[in-house]
Amino acid sequence: MSLTLYFAGGSCSLPALVGLEEARANFDAVRLVLAEGDQRSAEYLALHPRGRVPALAIDGQAIGENAAVLTLIAQAYPSARLLPAGDLIAVGRAYELIGWFSSSVHVSFAQVFRPERFTRDEAAWPALRAGGRENVLSAFAELDERLSHGGPWLLGETFSLLDPYALVFHRWAPRLDITTSDFPAFDTHARRTLARPSVGRAIARETSPDRLLVRA
């Protein structure tokens, strides 16, 4: 099985990259620079027509969307225990968080970063941005509460792909002028996640000068 992960530095592709590093998988990593439009190149759109990251190519067949990509990585490397298996409640809790992260928390950030995705009415953009920021603050409060009474990881005692997924949002907070120290348990969780070797290796790939994508 050949695996290629298409990712971008600082994006929501971090948990997929961490998962492959955590599993010590043999994979190719293709870094896209979103600010330069790599995601809109003819080459990448032929692979993944939505032009977003992450995308995981398995034997040349590309799969997108974090919920799918993270599930595939976890199932491909069961010994790494990247997501729960077997315990129905634990599995449900994990996918509940994945669904919330992808359909609500990430969308709230998108309201601030890309309001044009939601409406072409530019007069509505300030309200969208304000509402998105309020929703992010609410999500941070929920994560902080959860980690204050559990942990050290989001699913309890065991590290999972949910932890680097949450780190994505923590990393984006300064762009919304959110002070993460206002959420001490979430802040501590972010530092704990950053200290994990697989996360360090993933972030090193994010900042690598190598770009394997050939621009069309």
C-alpha positions as CSV (number, residue, x, y, z in Angstrom):
1,M,0.0,0.0,0.0
2,S,1.4,3.4,-1.0
3,L,0.3,6.5,0.9
4,T,0.7,10.1,0.0
5,L,-0.5,12.9,2.3
6,Y,-1.1,16.3,0.7
7,F,-1.0,18.9,3.5
8,A,-0.4,22.5,4.2
9,G,1.6,24.1,7.0
10,G,-0.6,25.6,9.7
11,S,-3.8,24.1,8.4
12,C,-6.2,21.5,9.6
13,S,-4.1,18.8,8.0
14,L,-1.9,18.6,11.1
15,P,-3.7,15.7,12.8
16,A,-3.4,13.5,9.7
17,L,0.3,14.3,9.5
18,V,0.7,13.6,13.2
19,G,-1.2,10.3,12.9
20,L,1.1,9.0,10.2
21,E,4.1,10.1,12.2
22,E,2.7,8.5,15.4
23,A,2.2,5.3,13.5
24,R,5.7,5.5,12.0
25,A,4.1,4.9,8.6
26,N,6.0,4.8,5.4
27,F,4.4,7.6,3.4
28,D,5.2,10.5,1.1
29,A,4.3,14.0,2.3
30,V,3.5,16.7,-0.3
31,R,3.5,20.2,1.1
32,L,1.2,22.7,-0.5
33,V,1.6,26.4,0.0
34,L,-2.0,27.7,0.1
35,A,-1.0,31.4,0.0
36,E,0.6,30.7,-3.4
37,G,-2.4,28.8,-4.8
38,D,-1.0,25.3,-4.9
39,Q,-4.4,23.9,-4.0
40,R,-5.8,25.5,-7.2
41,S,-3.2,24.0,-9.5
42,A,-4.4,21.8,-12.3
43,E,-2.4,18.9,-10.9
44,Y,-3.9,19.1,-7.4
45,L,-7.5,19.7,-8.7
46,A,-7.2,16.6,-10.8
47,L,-6.4,14.7,-7.7
48,H,-8.8,16.4,-5.3
49,P,-11.3,18.6,-7.1
50,R,-12.4,20.5,-4.0
51,G,-8.9,21.9,-3.7
52,R,-8.6,21.6,0.0
53,V,-6.4,19.8,2.5
54,P,-5.8,17.2,3.8
55,A,-6.0,14.7,1.0
56,L,-4.7,11.1,1.5
57,A,-3.9,9.2,-1.7
58,I,-4.0,5.4,-1.2
59,D,-2.5,3.6,-4.1
60,G,-3.2,6.7,-6.2
61,Q,-6.9,7.1,-5.1
62,A,-7.4,10.3,-3.1
63,I,-9.7,10.7,-0.1
64,G,-10.4,14.1,1.4
65,E,-12.1,15.5,4.5
66,N,-10.6,15.1,7.9
67,A,-13.2,12.7,9.3
68,A,-12.5,10.3,6.5
69,V,-8.7,10.8,6.4
70,L,-8.3,10.3,10.1
71,T,-10.5,7.2,10.1
72,L,-8.5,5.7,7.3
73,I,-5.2,6.4,9.0
74,A,-6.4,4.9,12.3
75,Q,-7.7,1.8,10.6
76,A,-4.6,1.3,8.5
77,Y,-2.4,1.3,11.7
78,P,-4.6,-0.3,14.4
79,S,-1.5,-1.0,16.6
80,A,-0.9,2.7,17.0
81,R,-4.3,3.1,18.7
82,L,-4.9,6.5,17.1
83,L,-8.7,6.2,17.6
84,P,-10.7,4.0,19.9
85,A,-11.9,0.6,18.6
86,G,-14.2,-2.0,20.2
87,D,-15.6,0.0,23.0
88,L,-18.8,1.5,21.5
89,I,-19.1,4.4,23.9
90,A,-15.4,5.3,23.4
91,V,-15.8,5.1,19.6
92,G,-18.9,7.2,19.8
93,R,-17.2,9.9,21.9
94,A,-14.3,10.0,19.5
95,Y,-16.5,10.5,16.4
96,E,-18.7,12.9,18.2
97,L,-15.7,15.2,18.7
98,I,-14.5,14.7,15.1
99,G,-17.9,15.6,13.9
100,W,-18.1,18.7,16.1
101,F,-14.6,19.8,15.2
102,S,-15.2,19.5,11.4
103,S,-18.8,20.7,11.2
104,S,-18.9,23.4,13.9
105,V,-15.6,24.6,15.3
106,H,-13.7,24.7,12.0
107,V,-16.8,26.3,10.4
108,S,-16.8,29.0,13.0
109,F,-13.2,29.9,12.2
110,A,-14.1,29.8,8.5
111,Q,-16.8,32.5,9.2
112,V,-14.0,34.8,10.3
113,F,-11.4,33.8,7.7
114,R,-13.5,33.3,4.7
115,P,-17.0,34.9,5.1
116,E,-17.4,34.8,1.3
117,R,-18.0,31.1,1.5
118,F,-21.2,31.8,3.3
119,T,-22.6,34.8,1.5
120,R,-21.7,37.1,-1.4
121,D,-23.3,40.0,0.5
122,E,-20.3,41.8,1.8
123,A,-22.5,43.9,4.1
124,A,-23.1,40.7,6.1
125,W,-19.4,39.8,6.5
126,P,-18.8,41.8,9.8
127,A,-21.8,40.0,11.4
128,L,-20.5,36.6,10.2
129,R,-17.0,37.3,11.5
130,A,-18.3,38.5,14.9
131,G,-20.6,35.4,15.2
132,G,-17.8,33.1,14.2
133,R,-15.5,34.5,16.9
134,E,-18.2,34.2,19.5
135,N,-18.7,30.5,18.5
136,V,-15.0,29.8,18.7
137,L,-14.8,31.3,22.2
138,S,-17.7,29.1,23.2
139,A,-15.9,26.0,21.8
140,F,-12.7,26.9,23.7
141,A,-14.7,27.2,26.9
142,E,-16.2,23.8,26.3
143,L,-12.8,22.2,25.6
144,D,-11.4,23.9,28.7
145,E,-14.2,22.5,30.8
146,R,-13.8,19.1,29.4
147,L,-10.0,19.0,30.0
148,S,-10.4,20.5,33.5
149,H,-12.3,17.5,34.6
150,G,-10.7,14.8,32.5
151,G,-7.5,14.3,30.6
152,P,-4.7,14.5,30.3
153,W,-6.0,13.9,26.7
154,L,-9.3,14.7,25.1
155,L,-10.4,11.1,25.3
156,G,-9.0,10.5,28.8
157,E,-5.8,8.7,29.5
158,T,-5.0,7.9,25.9
159,F,-3.6,10.1,23.2
160,S,-5.6,10.1,20.1
161,L,-5.9,12.0,16.8
162,L,-8.4,14.4,18.5
163,D,-5.5,16.0,20.4
164,P,-3.6,17.4,17.4
165,Y,-6.9,18.2,15.9
166,A,-7.7,20.5,18.9
167,L,-4.2,21.9,18.6
168,V,-5.1,23.2,15.2
169,F,-7.7,25.5,16.7
170,H,-5.3,26.6,19.5
171,R,-2.8,27.6,16.9
172,W,-5.4,29.6,15.0
173,A,-6.5,31.5,18.1
174,P,-4.1,34.5,17.7
175,R,-5.6,35.2,14.3
176,L,-8.8,36.0,16.1
177,D,-7.1,37.9,18.9
178,I,-8.1,35.2,21.4
179,T,-5.9,34.9,24.5
180,T,-5.4,31.2,25.0
181,S,-4.3,31.7,28.6
182,D,-7.9,32.5,29.4
183,F,-8.5,28.8,28.9
184,P,-5.8,27.3,31.1
185,A,-6.7,23.6,30.8
186,F,-6.8,23.9,27.0
187,D,-3.6,25.9,27.0
188,T,-1.9,23.1,29.1
189,H,-3.2,20.5,26.7
190,A,-1.8,22.3,23.8
191,R,1.7,22.4,25.4
192,R,1.4,18.7,26.3
193,T,0.5,17.9,22.7
194,L,3.3,20.0,21.3
195,A,5.8,18.1,23.5
196,R,4.8,14.8,21.8
197,P,7.6,13.6,19.5
198,S,5.2,12.8,16.6
199,V,3.8,16.3,16.8
200,G,7.4,17.8,16.7
201,R,8.1,15.7,13.6
202,A,4.9,16.8,11.9
203,I,5.5,20.4,12.6
204,A,9.1,20.0,11.2
205,R,7.6,18.8,8.0
206,E,5.2,21.8,7.9
207,T,8.2,24.1,8.0
208,S,10.5,22.1,5.7
209,P,11.7,24.0,2.6
210,D,11.0,20.9,0.5
211,R,7.9,21.2,-1.8
212,L,7.2,18.0,-3.8
213,L,4.3,19.4,-5.7
214,V,5.1,20.4,-9.2
215,R,3.0,23.5,-10.0
216,A,1.0,23.3,-13.2
